């Protein structure tokens, strides 16, 4: 899959040659879906879809958890996954070589979208959680991203067991995420904010998993 315009502009020229090198990331706590499984919003819960459309930094895995340390899934290149969340305020934390954070206020019966976006840093790739909303450039690309990416289904029990075995590290990451949210400037925070109205009540169908 080609990089989005945003990703391509963000990468130094020398980094473009590295995008397809190295081993591809994998996870013991994700499995391929054989049919879309999130297309019917539940009235008493919100659905959040994490999509990583880019194949850049393919050796990097990002573990996504909520602000209480709940395992949500591992984000791998050119994949997406969906989770059910209780309505209300949440913080989503991305755990890779760096720590990313996104804040959200979710309504029941709505589906929200988050881009897992690897970008080149000063010395290595960093992975970010970015809100996909009608206010963002990525909104127009969402349907294509979902169609061209493989849906994965989290093994929440297995993933949570792994996080529980690293409880001190989880606490450290949650602390870093809180600090990171405070350090974002206004534009960065806007890119990392899901508002209640950003969720869709009717979800468009996507292509069958490839």
HELIX and SHEET records of a PDB file:
HELIX    1   1 UNK A    5  UNK A   10  1                                   6    
HELIX    2   2 UNK A   13  UNK A   16  1                                   4    
HELIX    3   3 UNK A  137  UNK A  141  5                                   5    
HELIX    4   4 UNK A  142  UNK A  148  1                                   7    
HELIX    5   5 UNK A  156  UNK A  164  1                                   9    
HELIX    6   6 UNK A  167  UNK A  183  1                                  17    
HELIX    7   7 UNK A  186  UNK A  191  1                                   6    
HELIX    8   8 UNK A  196  UNK A  198  5                                   3    
SHEET    1   A 6 UNK A  30  UNK A  32  0                                        
SHEET    2   A 6 UNK A 150  UNK A 154 -1                                        
SHEET    3   A 6 UNK A  79  UNK A  85  1                                        
SHEET    4   A 6 UNK A  46  UNK A  52 -1                                        
SHEET    5   A 6 UNK A 111  UNK A 120  1                                        
SHEET    6   A 6 UNK A 125  UNK A 132 -1                                        
SHEET    1   B 5 UNK A  71  UNK A  75  0                                        
SHEET    2   B 5 UNK A  62  UNK A  66 -1                                        
SHEET    3   B 5 UNK A  88  UNK A  95 -1                                        
SHEET    4   B 5 UNK A  99  UNK A 106 -1                                        
SHEET    5   B 5 UNK A 193  UNK A 194  1                                        
END                                                                             
